[in-house]
Every structure is written in structure tokens, then in C-alpha cells.
Amino acid sequence: MRRYKPELTIMITFPHCKINIGLEIIARRPDGYHDIETVMYPVHGLCDSLEMLSLEVPPAHTVYTSSGLTLDCTADRNIVIRAWEIMNRRYGIDPARIHLHKVIPFGAGLGGGSSDGAFALRSIVQLFGLDVSDTEMESMAAELGSDVPFFLYDRPALCAGRGEKMSPIDIGLEGRWLTIVKPPVFVSTAEAYAGVTPRTARTPLAERIAAPMETWKATIENAFEETVFQHYPLLREIKSALYDAGAVYASMSGSGSAIYGIFDDRPTYEAPDGCRSWTMKL
């Protein structure tokens, strides 16, 4: 296998999070996963920092360090290192130094880990000047996780299958305000799925989301909320408080536990004690 040398010295990127607008569980698949339908929307106001550094004399092996939030996995299983291993198996690349500064909370349904993985793949391609097709990138991203392919592209998408089947969608949130609230609650994905009964909506999500946002509260829901809110009433209280503060639409993102509200104007909202919050313009 050809050994690729880096064409650049350093790559610094800022993996951003996402929110889910609507999340429906359609069916359980034979492979144990679920078919879903959701709209994922990129949010740039909350992001990590990923630095990749190549050296004239490369280290014996890739060196990974991290700062910021304490990660919930060992360094060798971090998605950034897994992305590096996939690229190395396929293309053969010199070792480098990688540093991840973690800001996006995990266990929140914001896709922070998936974003790190996608940005790692893109960074490696640019650092080494690799000729990789979009199809190849999406295949490697799907190997890392269901949501990872979404973060290869900086655009809203209607996602189906396990989340890897994506269609661009225009939902026009630019200029509105977004508040994300992360309570001190961790919701495991397995726990969230265990409480959901798959079903197919009568009206396609794409049709409902094309209607004015003022209708979304009555027509677009996150299927995980019903059971997750029963276990964690604070999440329901946060969602209600966001509506009380003037949100046009509020929802849990992914399988939780982050709750967000979309506003026409900058909101006046104070998160409950123990919660973290971010407010930004879309």
C-alpha cells in the first residue's frame, strides 16, 4: 500500500452540533437498529475544536490528547481515533498529533461525537491531500455511526433509514434565535428506544415541516419524549418553560437530554439551576 505523506502542517476545524426537528421511529430492523425519519439541522453556535498536526519526523504512532469536557470513553475508542484508523486501513497515512477540545455535551442528542468523527475524516483528507469521493466518505462515516454522514455536509437534511439516508431540505430558520438547554441528566440511546413503539405517521414529515412554524407545535413531535419525559420530568418542565418564554417551537433533540426552543426574537430565558444553556442566532 502506498504511504501518504501530509501535504499540510496543521488542520484546525470546529465540529458543530445539530438539533432534530421531529423524530419518528418507523420500524425495528432485522439488524437490531430502527428505521427513523427526522430533520437534522446544523447549529454552528455550539462546537468543539479539533486540531491535527503533522510533523517533519512523524511520531511512531498517532498521539491523541483532549481537553474540555471529560469524555465518556477511553482515548483509543474515541471516534476521532476510530476515524483515523479507518483512513489508515484504506489509504495508509503517516501518524500525526491530534487534539480535541470538547465543548458539546455528550448524552445530549446534539451529535457532538458524530460531528467530531465526520470532521476528523474531512480533516485527514485535506491534511494528506487524498482523492476520496463523496460515496467513499459517506461509507466510512456510516461505519463510525448512523449520524456521522450528516456532518459531512453543512446543510439541513431529511434523514431516513438509520439516519444515513439524507435528502437536502430547505426549512428557512435563518435569522431566528435558538436556545439549547442541557440538564444534568443522561439518557442512554438504548433506554430511549426501549420505550418507543414504532409507527408510521399519516402525513410525511417533509410535508408537515414545510408548513408555517407556528403549526409545528401541534404536528411535529419527537417520539422519544413521551417515555423519556416520564422518567425525567425536568425535561418536560424545561420544554414548557421555553414555550412560556415565547418559543415558536420547542422539542427534545435526538434521544435527549438536551431541549431546545426556536424564537423569533432573542429570548429572555434563565435555565434552571444545574442546567447549562446556550443562546445563538441561526
HUNOR-V47664 format. One record per pair of residues at least 6 apart in sequence whose C-alpha atoms are under 7 Angstrom apart, sorted by the first residue. I is the first residue (numbers start at 1). J is the second residue. D is the distance in whole Angstrom. If there is no record, write none. Layout:
BEGIN
i->I j->J d->D
i->I j->J d->D
END
This chain:
BEGIN
i->1 j->92 d->7
i->2 j->92 d->6
i->3 j->92 d->5
i->3 j->93 d->6
i->4 j->92 d->6
i->4 j->93 d->5
i->4 j->94 d->6
i->4 j->128 d->7
i->5 j->93 d->6
i->5 j->94 d->6
i->5 j->128 d->6
i->6 j->54 d->7
i->6 j->127 d->6
i->6 j->128 d->4
i->7 j->127 d->6
i->7 j->128 d->5
i->7 j->129 d->6
i->8 j->127 d->5
i->8 j->128 d->7
i->9 j->53 d->6
i->9 j->54 d->5
i->9 j->55 d->7
i->10 j->52 d->6
i->10 j->53 d->5
i->10 j->54 d->6
i->11 j->51 d->6
i->11 j->52 d->5
i->11 j->53 d->7
i->11 j->123 d->6
i->11 j->127 d->7
i->12 j->50 d->6
i->12 j->51 d->4
i->12 j->52 d->6
i->13 j->49 d->6
i->13 j->50 d->5
i->13 j->51 d->7
i->14 j->47 d->6
i->14 j->48 d->5
i->14 j->49 d->5
i->14 j->50 d->6
i->15 j->47 d->5
i->15 j->48 d->5
i->15 j->49 d->6
i->15 j->115 d->5
i->15 j->116 d->6
i->15 j->119 d->6
i->16 j->43 d->6
i->16 j->44 d->5
i->16 j->46 d->6
i->16 j->47 d->4
i->16 j->48 d->6
i->16 j->112 d->7
i->16 j->115 d->6
i->17 j->42 d->6
i->17 j->43 d->5
i->17 j->44 d->7
i->17 j->46 d->6
i->17 j->47 d->6
i->17 j->104 d->7
i->17 j->110 d->5
i->17 j->111 d->6
i->17 j->112 d->5
i->17 j->115 d->7
i->18 j->40 d->6
i->18 j->41 d->5
i->18 j->42 d->4
i->18 j->43 d->5
i->18 j->110 d->5
i->18 j->111 d->6
i->19 j->40 d->6
i->19 j->41 d->5
i->19 j->42 d->7
i->19 j->110 d->6
i->19 j->253 d->5
i->20 j->38 d->6
i->20 j->39 d->6
i->20 j->40 d->5
i->20 j->41 d->6
i->20 j->253 d->5
i->20 j->254 d->6
i->21 j->38 d->6
i->21 j->39 d->5
i->21 j->40 d->6
i->22 j->38 d->5
i->22 j->39 d->6
i->22 j->220 d->5
i->22 j->221 d->5
i->22 j->222 d->5
i->23 j->36 d->7
i->23 j->37 d->6
i->23 j->38 d->5
i->23 j->221 d->7
i->23 j->222 d->5
i->23 j->223 d->6
i->24 j->36 d->5
i->24 j->37 d->5
i->24 j->38 d->6
i->24 j->222 d->6
i->24 j->223 d->5
i->25 j->34 d->7
i->25 j->35 d->6
i->25 j->36 d->5
i->25 j->37 d->7
i->25 j->198 d->5
i->25 j->199 d->6
i->25 j->223 d->7
i->26 j->35 d->5
i->26 j->36 d->5
i->26 j->198 d->5
i->26 j->199 d->5
i->26 j->200 d->5
i->27 j->34 d->6
i->27 j->35 d->5
i->27 j->198 d->5
i->27 j->199 d->7
i->28 j->34 d->4
i->28 j->35 d->6
i->28 j->198 d->7
i->29 j->35 d->7
i->33 j->162 d->7
i->34 j->162 d->6
i->35 j->160 d->7
i->35 j->161 d->5
i->35 j->162 d->5
i->36 j->160 d->5
i->36 j->161 d->6
i->36 j->162 d->6
i->36 j->163 d->7
i->37 j->159 d->6
i->37 j->160 d->5
i->38 j->158 d->6
i->38 j->159 d->5
i->38 j->160 d->7
i->39 j->157 d->6
i->39 j->158 d->4
i->39 j->159 d->6
i->40 j->156 d->6
i->40 j->157 d->6
i->40 j->158 d->7
i->41 j->155 d->7
i->41 j->156 d->5
i->41 j->157 d->7
i->42 j->154 d->7
i->42 j->155 d->6
i->42 j->156 d->6
i->45 j->280 d->6
i->46 j->104 d->6
i->47 j->103 d->6
i->47 j->104 d->6
i->48 j->101 d->6
i->48 j->102 d->5
i->48 j->103 d->5
i->48 j->104 d->6
i->49 j->100 d->6
i->49 j->101 d->5
i->49 j->102 d->7
i->50 j->99 d->6
i->50 j->100 d->5
i->50 j->101 d->6
i->51 j->98 d->6
i->51 j->99 d->5
i->51 j->100 d->6
i->52 j->96 d->7
i->52 j->97 d->6
i->52 j->98 d->5
i->52 j->99 d->7
i->53 j->96 d->6
i->53 j->97 d->5
i->53 j->98 d->6
i->54 j->96 d->5
i->54 j->97 d->6
i->55 j->96 d->7
i->58 j->94 d->7
i->58 j->95 d->6
i->58 j->96 d->6
i->59 j->95 d->6
i->59 j->96 d->7
i->60 j->95 d->7
i->61 j->95 d->5
i->62 j->95 d->4
i->62 j->96 d->5
i->62 j->97 d->6
i->63 j->96 d->6
i->63 j->97 d->5
i->63 j->98 d->6
i->64 j->97 d->6
i->64 j->98 d->5
i->64 j->99 d->6
i->65 j->98 d->6
i->65 j->99 d->5
i->65 j->100 d->7
i->66 j->99 d->5
i->66 j->100 d->5
i->66 j->101 d->6
i->67 j->100 d->6
i->67 j->101 d->5
i->67 j->102 d->6
i->68 j->101 d->5
i->68 j->102 d->5
i->68 j->103 d->6
i->69 j->102 d->5
i->69 j->103 d->6
i->79 j->113 d->7
i->79 j->117 d->5
i->80 j->116 d->6
i->80 j->117 d->5
i->80 j->120 d->6
i->83 j->117 d->6
i->83 j->120 d->6
i->83 j->121 d->6
i->104 j->112 d->6
i->106 j->112 d->6
i->107 j->186 d->5
i->107 j->187 d->6
i->107 j->188 d->7
i->107 j->256 d->7
i->107 j->257 d->7
i->108 j->182 d->7
i->108 j->256 d->5
i->108 j->257 d->5
i->108 j->258 d->5
i->109 j->253 d->5
i->109 j->254 d->4
i->109 j->255 d->5
i->109 j->256 d->5
i->109 j->257 d->6
i->109 j->258 d->6
i->110 j->253 d->6
i->110 j->254 d->7
i->114 j->145 d->7
i->114 j->147 d->6
i->114 j->148 d->5
i->115 j->148 d->6
i->115 j->151 d->5
i->117 j->148 d->7
i->118 j->141 d->6
i->118 j->148 d->6
i->118 j->149 d->7
i->118 j->151 d->6
i->118 j->152 d->6
i->138 j->149 d->5
i->141 j->148 d->5
i->141 j->149 d->5
i->142 j->148 d->6
i->142 j->149 d->6
i->142 j->164 d->7
i->146 j->162 d->6
i->146 j->163 d->5
i->146 j->164 d->6
i->147 j->163 d->6
i->147 j->164 d->6
i->149 j->164 d->6
i->155 j->168 d->7
i->156 j->168 d->6
i->156 j->169 d->6
i->156 j->170 d->7
i->157 j->166 d->6
i->157 j->167 d->5
i->157 j->168 d->4
i->157 j->169 d->5
i->158 j->166 d->6
i->158 j->167 d->5
i->158 j->168 d->6
i->158 j->169 d->6
i->159 j->165 d->5
i->159 j->166 d->5
i->159 j->167 d->7
i->160 j->166 d->7
i->171 j->210 d->7
i->173 j->282 d->7
i->174 j->282 d->5
i->175 j->281 d->6
i->175 j->282 d->5
i->176 j->262 d->7
i->176 j->263 d->6
i->176 j->264 d->5
i->176 j->265 d->7
i->176 j->281 d->6
i->176 j->282 d->6
i->177 j->262 d->6
i->177 j->263 d->5
i->177 j->264 d->6
i->177 j->265 d->6
i->177 j->266 d->6
i->177 j->280 d->6
i->177 j->281 d->4
i->177 j->282 d->6
i->178 j->260 d->7
i->178 j->261 d->6
i->178 j->262 d->5
i->178 j->263 d->6
i->178 j->279 d->6
i->178 j->280 d->5
i->178 j->281 d->6
i->178 j->282 d->7
i->179 j->260 d->5
i->179 j->261 d->5
i->179 j->262 d->7
i->179 j->277 d->7
i->179 j->278 d->6
i->179 j->279 d->4
i->179 j->280 d->7
i->180 j->258 d->7
i->180 j->259 d->6
i->180 j->260 d->4
i->180 j->261 d->7
i->180 j->277 d->5
i->180 j->278 d->5
i->180 j->279 d->7
i->181 j->258 d->6
i->181 j->259 d->5
i->181 j->260 d->6
i->181 j->271 d->7
i->181 j->275 d->7
i->181 j->276 d->6
i->181 j->277 d->4
i->181 j->278 d->7
i->182 j->257 d->6
i->182 j->258 d->5
i->182 j->259 d->7
i->182 j->275 d->6
i->182 j->276 d->5
i->182 j->277 d->6
i->183 j->257 d->7
i->183 j->258 d->7
i->183 j->274 d->7
i->183 j->275 d->4
i->183 j->276 d->6
i->184 j->274 d->6
i->184 j->275 d->6
i->185 j->257 d->6
i->186 j->257 d->6
i->187 j->255 d->7
i->187 j->256 d->6
i->187 j->257 d->6
i->189 j->255 d->6
i->192 j->224 d->6
i->192 j->228 d->6
i->192 j->255 d->6
i->195 j->227 d->6
i->196 j->223 d->7
i->196 j->224 d->6
i->208 j->219 d->7
i->209 j->216 d->7
i->213 j->248 d->7
i->214 j->248 d->6
i->216 j->249 d->7
i->217 j->249 d->6
i->222 j->251 d->7
i->222 j->252 d->7
i->224 j->255 d->6
i->225 j->252 d->7
i->229 j->235 d->6
i->229 j->236 d->6
i->239 j->250 d->6
i->239 j->251 d->7
i->239 j->259 d->6
i->242 j->250 d->7
i->242 j->261 d->6
i->243 j->250 d->7
i->245 j->267 d->7
i->245 j->268 d->7
i->245 j->269 d->6
i->246 j->263 d->7
i->247 j->261 d->5
i->247 j->262 d->5
i->247 j->263 d->5
i->248 j->262 d->6
i->248 j->263 d->5
i->249 j->261 d->6
i->249 j->262 d->5
i->250 j->260 d->6
i->250 j->261 d->4
i->250 j->262 d->6
i->251 j->259 d->6
i->251 j->260 d->6
i->251 j->261 d->7
i->252 j->258 d->6
i->252 j->259 d->4
i->252 j->260 d->6
i->253 j->259 d->6
i->271 j->277 d->6
END
